[in-house]
């Protein structure tokens, strides 16, 4: 069994949408110049395994050695980046099958016939325009945790201190003074209280900002972002059993299947019905079927399959998808689309090459 495996990493930082933008279509008119015919391509199924990855970057603070002594807080002990696999999404993405290109032909007296194709030549519609559904993506939004430069808040005495230990002591005192100032305002005991609600908000935000910046000189700083990484598998017409499509490491994130630094990510793909119908035909039946494919608009009839992704002895995602390679083909007769009085309109699922809707 041959399997085409493609590994790619797609970084989508701080994206907020749930879908990629829809692909555009191109209208191709069937005219005399092209012999009233439009060439199109049918897709084959690629199984796209999308990983939602949490990336956390830790930065050690200048006074980390004194964090417990002065603030009783556990610090970041070393600067590092860690990755965590948060979620998995499985998407059926059609890719052009160059071995399955066909031509839609119309009669010369047909009423303004045309075909809508995707940008990569997949059939989207006949005699009508079609909107292509956008591919779902993860929500990668994350609350901002901006690192603040603490040096702008240091006193002149701290800046002139001759040792790290002395600077740490002075900064810790400054932190406690900020906390006391905030507490005095909260209890109404401050010598100079904010005159109104807006001033109160500004003062409190500034005190919190200063305390956070100075505290991170001891505890360190962490920054989180989410990104999408994906593995793409193009099966042939056989099942896939626990195939290692990639690996994942807490230190490196998603890596390729041959990188043993990560734990394996497994893919299992099981067809629910038999293989393509042509595999069960006699030579005569196959000849008749191939002749039929020349007599109209060829389209795919995908078959259902169960797909499962596993990682660290855990099923991350399991669902049913349509797979072109496990199905067969059929033909929409030319008579149907050549109806002079009322040309038929055909809308396809471009990623599968299957008929979605017939309209007269």
C-alpha positions as a Markdown table, in Angstrom:
| # | Residue | x | y | z |
|---|---|---|---|---|
| 1 | Unk | 0.0 | 0.0 | 0.0 |
| 2 | Unk | 1.4 | 3.4 | -1.0 |
| 3 | Unk | 0.5 | 6.5 | 0.9 |
| 4 | Unk | 1.4 | 10.0 | 0.1 |
| 5 | Unk | 2.2 | 11.9 | 3.2 |
| 6 | Unk | 2.8 | 15.6 | 3.3 |
| 7 | Unk | 3.9 | 17.4 | 6.4 |
| 8 | Unk | 3.5 | 21.2 | 6.7 |
| 9 | Unk | 3.2 | 23.7 | 9.5 |
| 10 | Unk | 0.8 | 26.6 | 9.2 |
| 11 | Unk | 1.2 | 29.4 | 11.8 |
| 12 | Unk | -1.9 | 31.4 | 12.4 |
| 13 | Unk | -1.1 | 33.7 | 15.3 |
| 14 | Unk | -3.9 | 35.3 | 17.3 |
| 15 | Unk | -6.5 | 34.5 | 14.6 |
| 16 | Unk | -10.0 | 34.9 | 15.8 |
| 17 | Unk | -12.2 | 33.4 | 13.0 |
| 18 | Unk | -13.6 | 29.9 | 12.9 |
| 19 | Unk | -13.2 | 29.4 | 9.1 |
| 20 | Unk | -10.6 | 30.1 | 6.4 |
| 21 | Unk | -11.8 | 32.4 | 3.7 |
| 22 | Unk | -13.8 | 30.7 | 1.0 |
| 23 | Unk | -12.0 | 29.8 | -2.2 |
| 24 | Unk | -13.0 | 31.8 | -5.3 |
| 25 | Unk | -14.5 | 30.3 | -8.4 |
| 26 | Unk | -13.9 | 31.1 | -12.1 |
| 27 | Unk | -16.6 | 31.2 | -14.7 |
| 28 | Unk | -15.7 | 29.5 | -17.9 |
| 29 | Unk | -18.1 | 29.9 | -20.8 |
| 30 | Unk | -18.7 | 27.1 | -23.3 |
| 31 | Unk | -18.3 | 28.9 | -26.7 |
| 32 | Unk | -17.3 | 28.1 | -30.2 |
| 33 | Unk | -13.7 | 28.9 | -29.5 |
| 34 | Unk | -13.4 | 26.0 | -27.1 |
| 35 | Unk | -15.8 | 23.7 | -29.1 |
| 36 | Unk | -18.5 | 24.3 | -26.5 |
| 37 | Unk | -16.5 | 22.2 | -24.0 |
| 38 | Unk | -15.0 | 23.0 | -20.6 |
| 39 | Unk | -12.3 | 20.8 | -19.1 |
| 40 | Unk | -12.5 | 20.2 | -15.3 |
| 41 | Unk | -10.7 | 18.0 | -12.8 |
| 42 | Unk | -12.2 | 15.8 | -10.1 |
| 43 | Unk | -10.5 | 15.7 | -6.7 |
| 44 | Unk | -9.2 | 13.0 | -4.5 |
| 45 | Unk | -9.5 | 13.1 | -0.8 |
| 46 | Unk | -6.6 | 14.3 | 1.4 |
| 47 | Unk | -7.2 | 13.7 | 5.1 |
| 48 | Unk | -5.9 | 16.8 | 7.0 |
| 49 | Unk | -5.1 | 16.4 | 10.7 |
| 50 | Unk | -5.0 | 19.9 | 12.2 |
| 51 | Unk | -3.4 | 20.3 | 15.6 |
| 52 | Unk | -4.1 | 23.2 | 18.0 |
| 53 | Unk | -0.9 | 23.8 | 19.8 |
| 54 | Unk | -0.3 | 25.9 | 22.9 |
| 55 | Unk | 3.2 | 27.4 | 22.9 |
| 56 | Unk | 4.4 | 28.9 | 26.2 |
| 57 | Unk | 7.6 | 30.9 | 26.4 |
| 58 | Unk | 9.1 | 31.3 | 29.9 |
| 59 | Unk | 11.7 | 34.0 | 30.6 |
| 60 | Unk | 13.7 | 33.9 | 33.8 |
| 61 | Unk | 13.7 | 37.0 | 36.0 |
| 62 | Unk | 16.8 | 39.0 | 36.9 |
| 63 | Unk | 16.2 | 38.3 | 40.7 |
| 64 | Unk | 14.9 | 34.7 | 40.4 |
| 65 | Unk | 17.3 | 33.6 | 43.1 |
| 66 | Unk | 15.7 | 35.9 | 45.6 |
| 67 | Unk | 12.0 | 35.3 | 44.7 |
| 68 | Unk | 11.3 | 32.9 | 47.6 |
| 69 | Unk | 13.3 | 35.0 | 50.1 |
| 70 | Unk | 11.6 | 38.3 | 49.5 |
| 71 | Unk | 8.3 | 37.5 | 48.0 |
| 72 | Unk | 7.7 | 33.8 | 48.9 |
| 73 | Unk | 6.9 | 33.1 | 45.2 |
| 74 | Unk | 8.1 | 30.3 | 43.0 |
| 75 | Unk | 10.1 | 31.7 | 40.1 |
| 76 | Unk | 10.8 | 30.5 | 36.5 |
| 77 | Unk | 14.2 | 28.8 | 37.0 |
| 78 | Unk | 15.3 | 28.7 | 33.3 |
| 79 | Unk | 14.2 | 30.4 | 30.1 |
| 80 | Unk | 12.5 | 27.9 | 27.8 |
| 81 | Unk | 9.7 | 27.2 | 25.4 |
| 82 | Unk | 7.2 | 24.4 | 25.9 |
| 83 | Unk | 4.5 | 23.0 | 23.6 |
| 84 | Unk | 1.2 | 21.3 | 24.5 |
| 85 | Unk | -1.3 | 19.6 | 22.1 |
| 86 | Unk | -4.6 | 21.1 | 23.0 |
| 87 | Unk | -7.0 | 19.8 | 20.4 |
| 88 | Unk | -7.3 | 18.0 | 17.1 |
| 89 | Unk | -9.5 | 18.7 | 14.0 |
| 90 | Unk | -9.9 | 16.4 | 11.0 |
| 91 | Unk | -10.8 | 18.0 | 7.7 |
| 92 | Unk | -11.6 | 16.5 | 4.3 |
| 93 | Unk | -9.7 | 18.6 | 1.8 |
| 94 | Unk | -9.9 | 17.9 | -1.9 |
| 95 | Unk | -6.8 | 18.0 | -4.1 |
| 96 | Unk | -6.9 | 17.8 | -7.9 |
| 97 | Unk | -6.5 | 14.3 | -9.2 |
| 98 | Unk | -4.7 | 14.8 | -12.5 |
| 99 | Unk | -5.6 | 11.3 | -13.6 |
| 100 | Unk | -9.2 | 12.3 | -13.6 |
| 101 | Unk | -9.8 | 15.2 | -15.9 |
| 102 | Unk | -12.8 | 15.4 | -18.1 |
| 103 | Unk | -14.7 | 17.7 | -20.4 |
| 104 | Unk | -18.2 | 19.0 | -20.1 |
| 105 | Unk | -19.6 | 19.4 | -23.7 |
| 106 | Unk | -22.7 | 21.3 | -24.7 |
| 107 | Unk | -24.7 | 21.6 | -27.8 |
| 108 | Unk | -23.9 | 24.6 | -30.0 |
| 109 | Unk | -27.5 | 25.9 | -29.6 |
| 110 | Unk | -27.4 | 25.6 | -25.7 |
| 111 | Unk | -28.5 | 28.8 | -23.9 |
| 112 | Unk | -25.3 | 30.5 | -22.6 |
| 113 | Unk | -23.8 | 27.4 | -21.0 |
| 114 | Unk | -20.9 | 27.8 | -18.6 |
| 115 | Unk | -19.0 | 25.9 | -15.9 |
| 116 | Unk | -17.8 | 27.3 | -12.5 |
| 117 | Unk | -14.4 | 26.0 | -11.5 |
| 118 | Unk | -12.3 | 26.5 | -8.4 |
| 119 | Unk | -8.9 | 28.3 | -8.9 |
| 120 | Unk | -7.2 | 24.9 | -9.1 |
| 121 | Unk | -9.6 | 23.5 | -11.7 |
| 122 | Unk | -12.1 | 21.5 | -9.6 |
| 123 | Unk | -15.7 | 21.5 | -10.8 |
| 124 | Unk | -18.0 | 23.7 | -8.6 |
| 125 | Unk | -21.1 | 24.1 | -10.7 |
| 126 | Unk | -22.7 | 23.9 | -14.2 |
| 127 | Unk | -24.9 | 26.7 | -15.5 |
| 128 | Unk | -24.9 | 28.5 | -12.2 |
| 129 | Unk | -22.6 | 30.2 | -9.7 |
| 130 | Unk | -21.6 | 28.4 | -6.5 |
| 131 | Unk | -20.4 | 29.5 | -3.1 |
| 132 | Unk | -17.7 | 27.3 | -1.8 |
| 133 | Unk | -17.9 | 26.5 | 1.9 |
| 134 | Unk | -14.9 | 27.7 | 3.9 |
| 135 | Unk | -12.7 | 25.2 | 5.7 |
| 136 | Unk | -13.0 | 25.3 | 9.5 |
| 137 | Unk | -10.0 | 26.5 | 11.5 |
| 138 | Unk | -9.3 | 26.7 | 15.3 |
| 139 | Unk | -9.9 | 29.8 | 17.3 |
| 140 | Unk | -6.4 | 30.9 | 18.2 |
| 141 | Unk | -7.2 | 34.0 | 20.2 |
| 142 | Unk | -5.5 | 34.4 | 23.5 |
| 143 | Unk | -5.5 | 37.0 | 26.3 |
| 144 | Unk | -2.5 | 39.3 | 25.9 |
| 145 | Unk | 0.2 | 39.1 | 28.6 |
| 146 | Unk | 2.5 | 41.8 | 27.5 |
| 147 | Unk | 5.9 | 42.0 | 29.1 |
| 148 | Unk | 6.4 | 45.4 | 30.7 |
| 149 | Unk | 9.9 | 47.0 | 30.9 |
| 150 | Unk | 10.5 | 47.3 | 34.7 |
| 151 | Unk | 13.5 | 49.7 | 34.5 |
| 152 | Unk | 11.2 | 52.6 | 34.0 |
| 153 | Unk | 9.8 | 52.1 | 37.5 |
| 154 | Unk | 13.1 | 51.6 | 39.4 |
| 155 | Unk | 14.2 | 54.3 | 41.8 |
| 156 | Unk | 17.5 | 56.1 | 41.5 |
| 157 | Unk | 18.8 | 54.3 | 44.6 |
| 158 | Unk | 18.1 | 50.9 | 43.0 |
| 159 | Unk | 19.8 | 51.9 | 39.7 |
| 160 | Unk | 22.9 | 52.9 | 41.7 |
| 161 | Unk | 23.1 | 49.8 | 43.9 |
| 162 | Unk | 26.3 | 47.9 | 43.4 |
| 163 | Unk | 25.1 | 44.3 | 43.7 |
| 164 | Unk | 22.3 | 42.1 | 42.5 |
| 165 | Unk | 21.4 | 41.2 | 46.0 |
| 166 | Unk | 21.1 | 44.9 | 47.0 |
| 167 | Unk | 19.0 | 45.7 | 44.0 |
| 168 | Unk | 16.7 | 42.7 | 44.7 |
| 169 | Unk | 16.2 | 44.0 | 48.3 |
| 170 | Unk | 15.3 | 47.5 | 47.2 |
| 171 | Unk | 12.9 | 46.3 | 44.5 |
| 172 | Unk | 11.1 | 44.0 | 46.9 |
| 173 | Unk | 10.6 | 47.0 | 49.3 |
| 174 | Unk | 9.2 | 49.0 | 46.4 |
| 175 | Unk | 6.8 | 46.2 | 45.6 |
| 176 | Unk | 5.5 | 46.2 | 49.2 |
| 177 | Unk | 5.2 | 50.0 | 49.1 |
| 178 | Unk | 3.0 | 49.7 | 46.0 |
| 179 | Unk | 0.8 | 47.1 | 47.7 |
| 180 | Unk | 0.4 | 49.4 | 50.7 |
| 181 | Unk | -0.5 | 52.4 | 48.5 |
| 182 | Unk | -3.2 | 50.3 | 46.8 |
| 183 | Unk | -4.5 | 49.0 | 50.1 |
| 184 | Unk | -4.7 | 52.6 | 51.5 |
| 185 | Unk | -6.8 | 53.7 | 48.5 |
| 186 | Unk | -9.1 | 50.7 | 48.8 |
| 187 | Unk | -9.7 | 51.4 | 52.5 |
| 188 | Unk | -9.9 | 55.2 | 52.0 |
| 189 | Unk | -6.9 | 55.9 | 54.2 |
| 190 | Unk | -4.6 | 57.4 | 51.5 |
| 191 | Unk | -3.5 | 61.0 | 52.0 |
| 192 | Unk | -4.3 | 61.8 | 48.4 |
| 193 | Unk | -7.4 | 59.9 | 47.2 |
| 194 | Unk | -8.5 | 60.0 | 43.6 |
| 195 | Unk | -11.1 | 62.7 | 43.0 |
| 196 | Unk | -13.5 | 60.6 | 41.0 |
| 197 | Unk | -14.2 | 57.1 | 39.6 |
| 198 | Unk | -12.2 | 57.6 | 36.4 |
| 199 | Unk | -9.2 | 58.9 | 38.3 |
| 200 | Unk | -9.5 | 55.9 | 40.7 |
| 201 | Unk | -9.5 | 53.5 | 37.8 |
| 202 | Unk | -6.3 | 55.1 | 36.2 |
| 203 | Unk | -4.4 | 55.1 | 39.5 |
| 204 | Unk | -5.3 | 51.5 | 40.4 |
| 205 | Unk | -4.3 | 50.3 | 36.9 |
| 206 | Unk | -1.0 | 52.1 | 37.1 |
| 207 | Unk | -0.3 | 50.6 | 40.6 |
| 208 | Unk | -1.1 | 47.1 | 39.3 |
| 209 | Unk | 1.1 | 47.6 | 36.2 |
| 210 | Unk | 4.1 | 48.7 | 38.3 |
| 211 | Unk | 3.7 | 45.8 | 40.7 |
| 212 | Unk | 3.4 | 43.3 | 37.9 |
| 213 | Unk | 6.5 | 44.6 | 36.1 |
| 214 | Unk | 8.6 | 44.7 | 39.3 |
| 215 | Unk | 7.3 | 41.3 | 40.5 |
| 216 | Unk | 8.3 | 39.7 | 37.2 |
| 217 | Unk | 11.9 | 40.7 | 37.9 |
| 218 | Unk | 11.7 | 37.9 | 40.6 |
| 219 | Unk | 9.2 | 35.4 | 39.3 |
| 220 | Unk | 9.9 | 35.7 | 35.6 |
| 221 | Unk | 7.5 | 36.2 | 32.7 |
| 222 | Unk | 5.5 | 33.8 | 30.5 |
| 223 | Unk | 3.9 | 34.4 | 27.2 |
| 224 | Unk | 1.3 | 32.1 | 25.6 |
| 225 | Unk | 0.2 | 31.9 | 22.0 |
| 226 | Unk | -1.8 | 29.3 | 20.0 |
| 227 | Unk | -0.9 | 28.0 | 16.5 |
| 228 | Unk | -2.1 | 25.5 | 14.0 |
| 229 | Unk | 0.0 | 22.8 | 12.6 |
| 230 | Unk | -1.2 | 20.2 | 10.2 |
| 231 | Unk | -0.4 | 16.8 | 8.7 |
| 232 | Unk | -1.8 | 15.9 | 5.3 |
| 233 | Unk | -2.3 | 12.3 | 4.2 |
| 234 | Unk | -3.5 | 11.3 | 0.8 |
| 235 | Unk | -4.6 | 7.6 | 0.9 |
| 236 | Unk | -5.1 | 5.3 | -2.0 |
| 237 | Unk | -7.9 | 2.8 | -1.9 |
| 238 | Unk | -6.9 | 0.8 | 1.1 |
| 239 | Unk | -7.5 | 1.2 | 4.8 |
| 240 | Unk | -4.8 | 2.7 | 7.1 |
| 241 | Unk | -4.1 | 1.1 | 10.4 |
| 242 | Unk | -2.4 | 3.1 | 13.2 |
| 243 | Unk | 0.0 | 4.8 | 10.8 |
| 244 | Unk | 2.5 | 7.3 | 12.3 |
| 245 | Unk | 1.8 | 10.5 | 10.4 |
| 246 | Unk | 3.9 | 12.7 | 12.7 |
| 247 | Unk | 5.2 | 13.2 | 16.2 |
| 248 | Unk | 4.8 | 15.7 | 19.0 |
| 249 | Unk | 7.3 | 16.9 | 21.5 |
| 250 | Unk | 6.8 | 19.2 | 24.5 |
| 251 | Unk | 10.1 | 20.8 | 23.6 |
| 252 | Unk | 9.8 | 21.0 | 19.8 |
| 253 | Unk | 6.1 | 20.9 | 19.1 |
| 254 | Unk | 4.9 | 19.0 | 16.0 |
| 255 | Unk | 7.7 | 17.3 | 14.1 |
| 256 | Unk | 7.9 | 14.9 | 11.2 |
| 257 | Unk | 7.3 | 11.2 | 11.6 |
| 258 | Unk | 11.0 | 10.2 | 11.4 |
| 259 | Unk | 12.0 | 12.6 | 14.2 |
| 260 | Unk | 12.2 | 10.4 | 17.3 |
| 261 | Unk | 12.3 | 13.4 | 19.6 |
| 262 | Unk | 8.5 | 13.3 | 19.7 |
| 263 | Unk | 5.8 | 10.8 | 20.6 |
| 264 | Unk | 3.9 | 9.3 | 17.7 |
| 265 | Unk | 0.6 | 10.7 | 16.3 |
| 266 | Unk | -1.3 | 7.8 | 14.8 |
| 267 | Unk | -4.0 | 7.8 | 12.1 |
| 268 | Unk | -6.4 | 5.0 | 11.4 |
| 269 | Unk | -8.7 | 5.2 | 8.4 |
| 270 | Unk | -11.3 | 2.4 | 7.9 |
| 271 | Unk | -13.7 | 2.3 | 4.9 |
| 272 | Unk | -17.3 | 1.5 | 5.9 |
| 273 | Unk | -18.1 | -0.1 | 2.5 |
| 274 | Unk | -16.0 | -2.0 | 0.0 |
| 275 | Unk | -13.4 | -0.5 | -2.2 |
| 276 | Unk | -14.2 | 1.3 | -5.5 |
| 277 | Unk | -16.8 | -0.6 | -7.5 |
| 278 | Unk | -14.4 | -1.0 | -10.5 |
| 279 | Unk | -12.4 | -3.4 | -8.4 |
| 280 | Unk | -15.3 | -5.9 | -8.4 |
| 281 | Unk | -16.2 | -5.6 | -12.1 |
| 282 | Unk | -15.6 | -8.2 | -14.8 |
| 283 | Unk | -13.5 | -7.0 | -17.8 |
| 284 | Unk | -16.7 | -6.7 | -19.8 |
| 285 | Unk | -18.5 | -4.7 | -17.1 |
| 286 | Unk | -15.4 | -2.5 | -16.7 |
| 287 | Unk | -15.4 | -1.8 | -20.4 |
| 288 | Unk | -19.1 | -0.8 | -20.3 |
| 289 | Unk | -18.5 | 1.4 | -17.3 |
| 290 | Unk | -15.5 | 3.2 | -18.9 |
| 291 | Unk | -17.7 | 3.8 | -22.0 |
| 292 | Unk | -20.4 | 5.3 | -19.8 |
| 293 | Unk | -17.9 | 7.8 | -18.4 |
| 294 | Unk | -17.5 | 9.3 | -21.9 |
| 295 | Unk | -21.2 | 10.0 | -22.3 |
| 296 | Unk | -21.9 | 12.9 | -19.9 |
| 297 | Unk | -20.6 | 14.7 | -16.8 |
| 298 | Unk | -18.5 | 12.4 | -14.7 |
| 299 | Unk | -18.7 | 13.0 | -10.9 |
| 300 | Unk | -17.5 | 11.2 | -7.8 |
| 301 | Unk | -19.6 | 9.2 | -5.4 |
| 302 | Unk | -17.5 | 9.1 | -2.2 |
| 303 | Unk | -17.8 | 6.3 | 0.4 |
| 304 | Unk | -18.0 | 6.7 | 4.1 |
| 305 | Unk | -15.0 | 6.0 | 6.3 |
| 306 | Unk | -14.2 | 6.1 | 10.0 |
| 307 | Unk | -11.1 | 8.1 | 10.9 |
| 308 | Unk | -9.3 | 8.2 | 14.2 |
| 309 | Unk | -6.3 | 10.2 | 15.6 |
| 310 | Unk | -4.5 | 8.9 | 18.6 |
| 311 | Unk | -1.7 | 10.4 | 20.8 |
| 312 | Unk | -0.2 | 9.2 | 24.1 |
| 313 | Unk | -2.6 | 6.3 | 24.4 |
| 314 | Unk | -5.6 | 8.7 | 24.0 |
| 315 | Unk | -8.1 | 9.0 | 21.2 |
| 316 | Unk | -7.8 | 12.7 | 20.3 |
| 317 | Unk | -10.5 | 12.7 | 17.6 |
| 318 | Unk | -12.8 | 10.2 | 15.9 |
| 319 | Unk | -15.4 | 10.9 | 13.3 |
| 320 | Unk | -16.9 | 9.8 | 10.0 |
| 321 | Unk | -15.7 | 11.4 | 6.7 |
| 322 | Unk | -16.3 | 11.0 | 3.0 |
| 323 | Unk | -13.4 | 9.5 | 1.0 |
| 324 | Unk | -13.3 | 9.7 | -2.8 |
| 325 | Unk | -10.8 | 6.9 | -3.1 |
| 326 | Unk | -13.1 | 4.5 | -1.3 |
| 327 | Unk | -16.1 | 5.3 | -3.6 |
| 328 | Unk | -16.8 | 5.2 | -7.3 |
| 329 | Unk | -17.8 | 7.4 | -10.2 |
| 330 | Unk | -21.0 | 8.0 | -12.0 |
| 331 | Unk | -22.3 | 10.0 | -15.0 |
| 332 | Unk | -24.9 | 12.8 | -15.4 |
| 333 | Unk | -26.2 | 12.3 | -18.9 |
| 334 | Unk | -25.5 | 15.0 | -21.4 |
| 335 | Unk | -29.3 | 15.1 | -22.2 |
| 336 | Unk | -29.9 | 16.5 | -18.8 |
| 337 | Unk | -27.6 | 19.5 | -19.2 |
| 338 | Unk | -28.5 | 20.1 | -22.8 |
| 339 | Unk | -32.2 | 20.8 | -22.2 |
| 340 | Unk | -32.7 | 23.7 | -24.5 |
| 341 | Unk | -35.9 | 25.0 | -22.9 |
| 342 | Unk | -34.7 | 24.9 | -19.3 |
| 343 | Unk | -31.0 | 24.1 | -18.9 |
| 344 | Unk | -30.3 | 22.2 | -15.7 |
| 345 | Unk | -28.2 | 23.7 | -13.0 |
| 346 | Unk | -25.8 | 21.4 | -11.1 |
| 347 | Unk | -24.0 | 22.4 | -7.9 |
| 348 | Unk | -21.1 | 20.2 | -6.7 |
| 349 | Unk | -19.1 | 19.7 | -3.5 |
| 350 | Unk | -15.8 | 20.9 | -5.0 |
| 351 | Unk | -13.7 | 19.2 | -2.4 |
| 352 | Unk | -15.3 | 15.8 | -3.3 |
| 353 | Unk | -16.5 | 16.2 | -6.9 |
| 354 | Unk | -19.9 | 14.9 | -5.8 |
| 355 | Unk | -23.3 | 16.4 | -6.8 |
| 356 | Unk | -24.8 | 18.6 | -4.0 |
| 357 | Unk | -27.9 | 19.8 | -5.8 |
| 358 | Unk | -29.7 | 19.6 | -9.1 |
| 359 | Unk | -31.9 | 22.6 | -10.1 |
| 360 | Unk | -34.2 | 23.0 | -13.1 |
